[in-house]
Amino acid sequence: MRMGDLLVGANLVTVEDVAAALARQAENGARLGDNLVALGAIDKHALNAFLRRIPVEPADIAATGIDALDLLSLMMKLIYTGHLETSRQYVEALKLPYHIVTELVRMAVDRQLLRALGMRDSQSSVDMGYAFTEEGKRWTIDALDVVRYAGPAPVTLEDFTYQVNVQKLTNELVTFERIHKAMGKLSFEDSIIEQSGPALNSGRAMLLYGPPGNGKTSFAGRRLQRCDLRAVRDHHRGSDHPLPRPQHSYRVESHGVDRRRPLLRPGRGI
């Protein structure tokens, strides 16, 4: 995903902000983030905090921290269980960059696990279709017997732990000025802001209560969007996840651990 899409997905800027920043970038150069800051769409602190949360996209198979054969096995299982046909579908299922998936497909073809069918109504190689060979089907069924997991490529436990830690609320320093700025045109007594500050900095849950219509949702929403904080709710949206490589699962030793499933069958690899 592009940086602008990630920022919009995180509710830090709007589509209009990104369009304006791109227009400014075309005239003046510099990075998209710098242009967003210059236009006042996002402050430098919020941008830097967001960038620290984004995992680095792996440059090659080795950078994923997963053995190439394990990734190949995972891709084949996804193709088999999801009835996938094209490289585009493989990329979406694995949540890995196209160039890595291309290398895995090449490995599968070289091992005579897949055979190319050609492109249908497209001139793009990402739409190249593939089908199982008989050997490929047997190989994949054997892989499923070892480990049933068939989902997005996992990250290492170390990378998963790091991402959890950088998203801790206690990494954010919330000041009176930041909260006051976040309120925008909303009017609240200073005592409300002073009481919420220590609660936010504690990194613990906060309960806002009061009768309907007294501004609870507006107050919380403004702080979350402008102070770069997150509510206690599920932001996972499948392929629309704001990270280039969604951390649906992590890897412990040789086992894939799916955070969405209660049980996994142990085995020697993915």
N, C-alpha and C positions, 0 to 999 in steps of 0.2 A: 504494500500500500504506500501511496505517496504521503509526504509529511503533512501536506494540507489536509488530506483525508483523515489522518491520524488525529490531528488537532481538532478537527470538526467532530470526529467520533467521540473524543474525550470531552466535548462541550466546552472547550477552551476558547474557540473562535467560531465564527459563522462562515458559511459558504461565501457570503458577500465579502467578509474580511479577507479570505484567501484570494478571491478574485482581484480585489484591490491591491493586495500585496504582490500578486503575480504581475499585474500591470506596472507597478512601481519597480519591480525587479527587472522587467524588460527595458525600462528606461535607465535605471541607475545601477543595475547589477546587484551584487551581494546575495546572501542567502535568503531564502523565504522567511525564516524565523526572524532575521534582522529587520526585514521589511515590515513584518507584522508588528514588531516592537516599535519601529519608527512611526507607524500609523496609529499606535496606541491601542491596537486590537488586543494585545496581551503584554503584560510586563515581563521584564527580563528574568525576574526570579521565577515566575510561573513557567516560563518557557524552559529554563534550565532544569527545573525540577521535573518537568515532563520528559525532557530528553534523557535524563538519567534513568528513567524508568523503562526506556525502550531497549529491549534486548538487541544485541548486534546480530544482524543477519549473517548466517554462516556463509563464508566465501566458497567453501568446498565441502566434500563429504567428511574429511578429517575434522573440520571445524565444528561439526555437529556433536562431536564427542561420542558418536555411535559407530560401531563397526559397519563397514560397507555391506557386508553380507547380511547383517541384521536389518539394515534399511531396505535392502533388496527384498528380503523375506516379507517385511512389513508392506512394501508396495504391492507385492504379488498377492498378499492376503486381502488387501483393500480392493484390488482389481477383481478378485474372485468373489468376495462377499458383497461388493457394491455393484457388480456387473458394469465396471467402468470400461470405457473403450478408447479414450483419447488421452494424449499427454496433458491437455488442459484439465481434464477430470482428475488425473493423477496428482497434479500440482495442488488442486483444491483439496483433495482428500489428505494428502501428506502434510500440507501446510509448510512446504519447503520451497525455496526458490526454483525457478524453472531450470536453471543450468544444472542444479544438483539432480533434479528429477530426470533430466535428459541423460545424465551420466548413468543413473540407475537403469533407465530403459535400455541404454546401450549394453550394459552388463547383462540384462535379461535376454536381449537378442543374441549376444555373443554366446551365451550359455544355452541357446535354443529353448528358452522358456517362453518367449513371446515371438510372434512373427508379425511383420508390418503388413497392414492392409491398404495403406495409402490414405490420401486426404479426400474428404467428402465436402464438396461445395466450399472449399477454402484453399487459399494459397499459403496459409501460415503453417509452419511445422508444428506449432503447438496443438493443432487440430489433427495431427497424424493419428490414425487409428491402429490399434494392435489387437491381436487375439492370442489366446493360449495355444501352445503346442500341446500334444498329449503328454510329453515329458514335463512341461510347465505346469499342467494341471495336477499331475501326480506330485510334483515337488511342492506345490502350494498346499495341497491337502495334508501332506506330511508336516509341513510347517505349522499348519493350524492345529494338528494333533499335539504339537509340542507346546505352543502358547496360543491361546485363543484371541489375544488382543489384536484388534485390527482398527486402528484409529490414527489420528495425527501423530507425526513423528515426535517421540518424547524428547524432553531436554534432560540433561544430566541433573542429578540431585543437587549438585553444587550450584548450577545456574538457577534452578528453581528456588533454592534457599536464598540466593542473592536477590532475585526479583521480589520475593516476599519481604525481605528486609528493607529494600529501598522504598517499598510502598507503605511502610509503617507510618502511621499518622504522627508518631513522635519525631519523625525526621523533618517535620514542618514546624517552623517557628511562626506562630500566629500572634500578631501585634494588634493593638487598638487601631492603628492606622490602616492595616490591611483589612480588618473587618469593616471599618467605617467606609473605606473605599468600595468594598464589595457590596455594600447596601445600595449604592447608587442613589436613585431618587426616593428610595423607601425611607421613611422617617421612623426612627426608634430612639428611645431615651438612651443616653450614654450609659446609664446603669445596666441596661440589658446587655450592651456590648461588653462592659467591664465584667459582668458575671459570666458571659459565655467564653471569654478569652482563656481563663485558667482551665475551664472544662475542656476546651479544644486542645490546649497544650498538654493536657494530661494523657491524651491518646486513648481515652476510654469512651464508652458510649455516653451519649447525652440524650435526655428525654425532654422534648418540648411539649408542653401541655397548655391547654386553654380552650375556650369555646370556639366553635367553628367560625372561620372568617377573621380571626384575630392576627393572621399573618405568619403562622408557624411555617407553612410550606414555603412561602416567599422568602422568609428569613433564612431557612435552611438552604434553599436552592441558591440564593445569591452567594452565600458563604462557600458552598461547594464549588460553584463555577469560578468565582473570582479569587478565592484563596487556594485554589488547586487542591481541594480536599475531596474525600469520597464518602458517600453515604453508605450505610450498612444495608446493601442490597446487591443483587446479582447483576453485573454488567456484561456477563458473557453472552455473546450473540453469534456464536458459530463463526461463519466466514466474515462477519462484520466486526469481529473482535479488533480493538484498536491497536493491537500489536502485530508486527509482521509475522511472528511465529507464535500462535496461541499456545499457552502452556496447559494443554488439556491433560497432559500426563508427564510424569517424570520417571527417571530411570535409576533403579537401585541395583548395583552389580549388573547382572545380566537380565534383569526382569523389567518389563515395562509396567508401570503402575498407573492405572487410569483413575484419576481423581473423581470421575463420575460414576464408577462402577464399584459395588460392594465387594465383589470377589473376582480374582483372576486366577487362572490355572498356572501354577509354577512351571518353569521349563528352563531350557538352556539358552534361549535367545528369543528375540522378538519374532 
